[in-house]
Amino acid sequence: MLYAGMHGYAFMKAGAAFSFGAAANIAFALFILIMLFMPFIIHNLEKYGLDTAARPAAFAGYTWMGVLFLFCSVAAPIDCYRFAIHAFGSLSKSNYAHMLISDYRLFMTALIISLFLAVYGYFEAKNVRTERIVIRTPKISHESGVIRIIQISDVHLGLILREKRLNRILEVVKRAGPDMLVSTGDLVDGQVSRRNGLAEMLREINPRYGKFAVTGNHEFYAGIEQSLNFTKEAGFTLLRGSAASGSITVAGVDDPIAKAFGLSPAVSEKTLLQKLTGNTFILLLKHRPLVDESSYGLFDLQLSGHVHKGQIFPFSILTKIYYPVYAGYKKLPGNTHLYVSRGSGTWGPPIRFLAPPEVTIIDLVHGTDAL
């Protein structure tokens, strides 16, 4: 409904700005209708193996989605300003027409700004940054030295994000020198079974303490079996309500969307963590940055993603309402920690604005908790 409303708003703004004739109105309405249903068209093109058509359609359709969101984000506040001027003029019985912005100027201002931000956001989405945190804990021995965990999240391998973008991410990972690589969900997005070479690129990275992954919501949307097969082919150990022990203990749970697909967890998160005994550092991989309060004190660090820090501002304002920690680090009760990645790729629009992609470096070292 929101996406349809954005299209309707853009149609009205264009009509008010240019006073289209009947033929132009019909043509523009047809364009708006096609773009509205473009995600559905892309899904079916990909589903039936028509990748030659699906890929340019995805780039055009999802870029339009980003530009449209930016356009509405700029135009709506200007409209609010115009409404306020009208209302104040009516209440005060004064004429403030000189302070108003015409329909044409509103449309062109919003269009130019949104296109500029979209171009900027396209290049920002390619600029993979590193974020670093250090956690000092007595659960890491002096002898172990530094245990370096590299987190990737929300890569969304699919029609748009392919070899070149994945290579950018993996080059950052390799330079960081991981002891362990983890993926906190949404590694795939679409029919990755037909993306030859992507799993092989990921399989080349073999940290000494292994590679672990959990499912995100898009693993289920893309088809859980092919998503799991791809993740395993890429060399990851999948944690689905399970844990693996070593120098540290890594536990992971499925994304909650699994229930909608008829897949209920074998054990709850709390039960899983309660079974983990000993004095080893417990790392919890969980796609969504929601912390079960009953699990406080049962893990040392939760790594999550999912939110993309909104991906395109000002959508981040909405995401922060639902996810209080929508990016970055937070210390929690029970001497536990949460880190939420902005994500390493993009969903939908190949655009990021004020939310650059990241590869996260987490160094575990012996000491007392200093964060």
C-alpha positions as CSV (number, residue, x, y, z in Angstrom):
1,M,0.0,0.0,0.0
2,L,2.8,2.4,0.9
3,Y,4.6,1.7,-2.4
4,A,1.4,2.2,-4.4
5,G,0.8,5.4,-2.5
6,M,4.2,6.7,-3.4
7,H,3.5,6.0,-7.1
8,G,0.1,7.8,-6.8
9,Y,1.7,10.8,-5.1
10,A,4.4,11.1,-7.9
11,F,1.7,10.8,-10.5
12,M,-0.2,13.7,-9.0
13,K,2.8,15.8,-8.5
14,A,3.9,15.4,-12.2
15,G,0.3,16.1,-13.4
16,A,0.1,19.3,-11.3
17,A,3.5,20.4,-12.5
18,F,3.1,19.8,-16.3
19,S,-0.7,19.8,-16.9
20,F,-0.4,16.8,-19.2
21,G,-2.9,16.2,-22.0
22,A,-5.0,13.1,-22.2
23,A,-2.5,11.1,-24.3
24,A,0.4,12.1,-22.0
25,N,-1.6,11.3,-18.9
26,I,-2.4,7.8,-20.2
27,A,1.3,7.2,-21.2
28,F,2.6,8.3,-17.8
29,A,-0.1,6.4,-16.0
30,L,0.9,3.2,-17.9
31,F,4.6,3.8,-17.0
32,I,3.7,4.3,-13.3
33,L,1.6,1.1,-13.4
34,I,4.4,-0.9,-15.0
35,M,7.0,0.3,-12.4
36,L,4.6,-0.4,-9.6
37,F,4.4,-4.0,-10.6
38,M,8.0,-4.3,-11.7
39,P,9.1,-6.3,-8.5
40,F,6.5,-8.9,-9.4
41,I,7.6,-8.9,-13.0
42,I,11.2,-9.3,-12.0
43,H,10.4,-12.2,-9.7
44,N,8.6,-14.1,-12.4
45,L,11.3,-13.4,-15.0
46,E,13.9,-14.8,-12.6
47,K,11.6,-17.7,-11.6
48,Y,11.3,-18.9,-15.1
49,G,15.0,-18.6,-15.9
50,L,14.8,-15.5,-18.1
51,D,17.8,-13.9,-16.5
52,T,18.8,-12.0,-19.7
53,A,15.6,-9.9,-19.3
54,A,15.4,-10.1,-15.5
55,R,18.8,-8.5,-14.7
56,P,18.2,-5.2,-16.6
57,A,14.6,-5.2,-15.4
58,A,15.9,-5.5,-11.8
59,F,18.4,-2.7,-12.2
60,A,15.8,-0.4,-13.7
61,G,12.9,-1.4,-11.5
62,Y,14.8,-1.2,-8.2
63,T,16.7,1.9,-9.1
64,W,13.3,3.5,-9.8
65,M,12.2,2.3,-6.4
66,G,15.1,4.2,-4.8
67,V,14.6,7.4,-6.8
68,L,10.9,7.3,-6.1
69,F,11.5,7.0,-2.4
70,L,14.0,9.9,-2.4
71,F,11.6,12.0,-4.6
72,C,8.7,11.5,-2.1
73,S,11.0,12.2,0.8
74,V,12.0,15.6,-0.6
75,A,8.6,16.5,-2.1
76,A,6.4,15.7,0.9
77,P,8.1,18.1,3.3
78,I,7.8,20.9,0.7
79,D,4.1,20.1,0.4
80,C,3.8,20.3,4.2
81,Y,5.5,23.7,4.1
82,R,3.0,24.8,1.4
83,F,0.1,23.5,3.4
84,A,1.3,25.3,6.5
85,I,1.6,28.6,4.5
86,H,-1.9,28.2,3.2
87,A,-3.3,27.3,6.6
88,F,-1.5,30.2,8.3
89,G,-2.8,32.6,5.6
90,S,-6.3,31.4,6.0
91,L,-6.3,31.7,9.8
92,S,-4.7,35.2,9.7
93,K,-6.7,36.3,6.7
94,S,-3.4,37.4,5.1
95,N,-1.9,36.7,1.6
96,Y,1.3,34.8,1.7
97,A,1.3,33.8,-2.0
98,H,4.8,35.2,-2.4
99,M,6.1,32.6,0.1
100,L,4.6,29.7,-1.8
101,I,6.4,27.3,-4.2
102,S,4.7,26.5,-7.5
103,D,3.8,22.9,-8.5
104,Y,6.5,23.0,-11.2
105,R,9.2,24.2,-8.9
106,L,8.3,21.7,-6.3
107,F,8.4,18.8,-8.8
108,M,11.7,19.9,-10.4
109,T,13.4,20.6,-7.1
110,A,12.4,17.2,-5.7
111,L,13.4,15.5,-9.0
112,I,16.8,17.1,-9.2
113,I,17.6,16.5,-5.6
114,S,16.4,12.8,-5.7
115,L,18.5,12.1,-8.9
116,F,21.6,13.7,-7.3
117,L,21.2,11.7,-4.1
118,A,20.5,8.5,-6.1
119,V,23.7,8.9,-8.1
120,Y,25.6,9.6,-4.8
121,G,24.0,6.6,-3.2
122,Y,24.9,4.3,-6.0
123,F,28.6,5.0,-5.5
124,E,28.2,4.9,-1.7
125,A,26.7,1.4,-2.0
126,K,30.0,0.3,-3.7
127,N,32.2,1.8,-1.0
128,V,32.5,-1.1,1.5
129,R,33.9,0.2,4.8
130,T,35.3,-1.6,7.8
131,E,34.0,-1.1,11.3
132,R,36.1,-2.4,14.2
133,I,35.3,-3.2,17.8
134,V,37.4,-4.8,20.5
135,I,35.9,-6.9,23.2
136,R,38.1,-7.7,26.2
137,T,37.1,-10.8,28.1
138,P,38.7,-13.2,30.6
139,K,37.1,-16.0,28.5
140,I,39.8,-15.5,25.9
141,S,43.1,-16.8,27.3
142,H,46.5,-15.1,27.0
143,E,47.7,-18.0,24.9
144,S,44.9,-17.5,22.3
145,G,46.1,-13.9,21.6
146,V,43.6,-12.1,19.4
147,I,40.7,-14.0,17.9
148,R,39.5,-12.0,14.9
149,I,35.9,-12.5,13.8
150,I,34.8,-11.0,10.5
151,Q,31.1,-10.4,10.1
152,I,29.4,-10.1,6.7
153,S,25.6,-9.6,6.6
154,D,22.8,-8.9,4.2
155,V,25.0,-9.4,1.1
156,H,21.9,-10.2,-1.0
157,L,23.6,-12.1,-3.8
158,G,21.2,-12.1,-6.8
159,L,20.4,-10.4,-10.0
160,I,22.1,-7.1,-9.1
161,L,24.8,-8.0,-6.6
162,R,27.0,-10.4,-8.4
163,E,30.7,-11.2,-9.0
164,K,32.1,-7.7,-9.0
165,R,30.3,-6.5,-5.8
166,L,31.0,-9.8,-4.0
167,N,34.7,-9.5,-4.9
168,R,34.8,-6.0,-3.4
169,I,33.4,-7.4,-0.1
170,L,35.7,-10.4,-0.1
171,E,38.8,-8.3,-0.8
172,V,38.0,-6.4,2.4
173,V,37.5,-9.7,4.3
174,K,40.9,-11.1,3.1
175,R,42.8,-7.9,4.0
176,A,41.4,-8.1,7.5
177,G,42.8,-11.6,8.0
178,P,39.9,-13.4,9.7
179,D,40.3,-16.2,12.3
180,M,36.6,-16.8,11.8
181,L,34.1,-15.6,9.2
182,V,30.4,-15.3,10.0
183,S,27.4,-14.4,7.9
184,T,24.4,-13.2,9.8
185,G,21.7,-13.8,7.2
186,D,20.4,-12.7,3.8
187,L,23.6,-14.0,2.1
188,V,21.4,-14.8,-0.9
189,D,18.5,-13.1,-2.6
190,G,17.0,-14.8,-5.7
191,Q,17.9,-17.8,-7.7
192,V,21.5,-18.2,-6.6
193,S,21.5,-21.8,-7.9
194,R,22.1,-20.2,-11.3
195,R,24.8,-17.8,-10.1
196,N,27.9,-19.9,-11.2
197,G,31.1,-19.0,-9.4
198,L,29.7,-17.1,-6.4
199,A,29.9,-20.0,-4.0
200,E,33.4,-20.8,-5.3
201,M,34.5,-17.2,-4.5
202,L,33.3,-17.5,-0.9
203,R,34.8,-21.0,-0.6
204,E,38.3,-19.6,-1.2
205,I,38.3,-18.0,2.3
206,N,39.2,-20.6,4.9
207,P,39.8,-19.1,8.4
208,R,41.5,-21.3,11.0
209,Y,38.4,-21.4,13.2
210,G,35.9,-21.9,10.5
211,K,32.9,-20.2,8.8
212,F,29.5,-20.0,10.2
213,A,26.1,-18.7,9.0
214,V,22.5,-18.4,9.9
215,T,19.4,-17.8,7.8
216,G,17.8,-14.5,7.2
217,N,14.3,-13.8,5.9
218,H,15.5,-13.7,2.3
219,E,16.9,-17.2,2.4
220,F,13.3,-18.3,2.8
221,Y,11.9,-16.0,0.2
222,A,14.5,-17.2,-2.3
223,G,13.7,-20.8,-1.6
224,I,15.2,-22.3,1.6
225,E,16.6,-25.5,0.1
226,Q,18.6,-23.8,-2.7
227,S,19.7,-21.1,-0.2
228,L,20.9,-23.7,2.2
229,N,22.7,-25.6,-0.5
230,F,24.4,-22.5,-1.7
231,T,25.5,-21.5,1.8
232,K,27.0,-25.0,2.4
233,E,28.7,-25.0,-1.0
234,A,30.3,-21.6,0.0
235,G,31.9,-23.5,2.9
236,F,29.8,-22.2,5.8
237,T,28.5,-24.4,8.6
238,L,24.9,-23.5,9.1
239,L,23.6,-23.1,12.6
240,R,19.9,-23.5,12.8
241,G,19.1,-23.8,16.5
242,S,22.5,-25.4,17.1
243,A,26.0,-24.6,18.2
244,A,29.6,-25.4,17.5
245,S,32.4,-25.5,20.1
246,G,36.0,-24.7,19.7
247,S,38.2,-21.8,20.9
248,I,34.9,-20.0,21.3
249,T,31.3,-21.4,21.1
250,V,29.2,-20.2,18.2
251,A,25.4,-20.6,18.4
252,G,22.9,-19.6,15.8
253,V,19.1,-19.5,15.2
254,D,16.9,-19.3,12.2
255,D,15.2,-16.1,11.3
256,P,11.6,-15.9,12.8
257,I,10.1,-15.9,9.3
258,A,10.8,-19.7,9.3
259,K,7.5,-20.1,11.2
260,A,5.6,-18.6,8.3
261,F,7.0,-21.3,6.1
262,G,6.0,-24.0,8.6
263,L,9.4,-24.5,10.1
264,S,9.3,-24.2,13.9
265,P,12.6,-24.2,15.8
266,A,13.5,-27.5,17.4
267,V,14.6,-25.6,20.5
268,S,14.1,-22.0,21.7
269,E,16.9,-19.6,21.8
270,K,17.0,-19.6,25.6
271,T,17.0,-23.4,25.7
272,L,19.8,-23.6,23.2
273,L,22.0,-21.1,25.1
274,Q,21.2,-22.8,28.5
275,K,22.7,-26.0,27.2
276,L,26.0,-24.3,26.5
277,T,28.2,-24.9,29.5
278,G,31.7,-24.1,30.4
279,N,33.7,-20.9,30.5
280,T,34.1,-20.4,26.8
281,F,33.1,-17.2,25.0
282,I,29.6,-17.6,23.5
283,L,28.9,-15.9,20.2
284,L,25.3,-15.8,19.1
285,L,24.4,-15.3,15.5
286,K,20.9,-13.9,14.9
287,H,19.7,-12.2,11.8
288,R,17.3,-9.6,13.4
289,P,18.7,-7.3,16.1
290,L,16.1,-8.2,18.6
291,V,17.4,-9.5,21.9
292,D,15.4,-12.0,24.0
293,E,15.6,-10.5,27.5
294,S,15.4,-14.0,28.9
295,S,18.7,-14.7,27.2
296,Y,20.6,-11.9,29.0
297,G,23.8,-13.4,30.6
298,L,23.6,-16.6,28.5
299,F,25.7,-15.3,25.7
300,D,28.6,-12.8,25.4
301,L,28.1,-11.2,22.0
302,Q,25.2,-11.2,19.6
303,L,25.9,-10.3,16.0
304,S,23.0,-9.3,13.9
305,G,22.1,-7.4,10.7
306,H,18.8,-7.2,8.7
307,V,18.1,-3.5,9.2
308,H,20.7,-2.0,6.8
309,K,20.6,1.1,9.0
310,G,17.6,1.9,6.8
311,Q,19.8,1.8,3.7
312,I,18.4,5.0,2.3
313,F,17.8,8.0,4.6
314,P,15.2,9.0,5.8
315,F,13.9,5.4,5.9
316,S,16.4,4.9,8.8
317,I,14.1,7.0,11.0
318,L,11.3,4.4,10.5
319,T,13.6,1.4,11.1
320,K,14.9,3.0,14.4
321,I,11.4,3.1,15.7
322,Y,11.1,-0.7,15.5
323,Y,14.7,-1.6,16.1
324,P,16.2,0.6,18.9
325,V,19.7,-0.6,18.0
326,Y,19.5,-0.4,14.2
327,A,23.3,-0.2,13.7
328,G,26.5,-0.3,15.7
329,Y,27.3,-1.5,19.2
330,K,25.4,-1.6,22.5
331,K,26.3,-3.1,25.8
332,L,23.4,-5.1,27.3
333,P,22.6,-6.3,30.8
334,G,24.2,-9.4,32.1
335,N,27.6,-8.5,30.7
336,T,26.5,-9.2,27.2
337,H,27.1,-7.2,24.0
338,L,25.1,-6.6,20.7
339,Y,26.6,-5.4,17.4
340,V,24.3,-4.7,14.4
341,S,25.9,-4.5,11.0
342,R,24.7,-2.0,8.4
343,G,25.0,-4.9,5.9
344,S,27.6,-5.6,3.3
345,G,25.3,-5.4,0.2
346,T,22.0,-3.8,-0.8
347,W,18.4,-5.0,-1.0
348,G,16.3,-3.7,-3.8
349,P,17.7,-0.4,-5.0
350,P,21.5,-0.5,-5.6
351,I,21.6,2.6,-3.5
352,R,22.7,3.5,0.0
353,F,22.4,7.0,1.4
354,L,23.9,7.8,4.8
355,A,24.2,4.1,5.5
356,P,27.4,2.8,3.7
357,P,27.9,-1.0,3.5
358,E,30.3,-2.6,5.9
359,V,32.5,-5.5,6.8
360,T,32.8,-5.7,10.6
361,I,36.0,-6.7,12.4
362,I,35.5,-8.0,15.9
363,D,38.7,-8.6,17.9
364,L,38.3,-10.8,21.0
365,V,41.2,-10.3,23.4
366,H,42.1,-11.3,27.0
367,G,41.2,-8.8,29.6
368,T,38.4,-7.2,31.5
369,D,35.3,-5.8,29.9
370,A,36.3,-2.3,28.8
371,L,33.3,-1.5,26.5
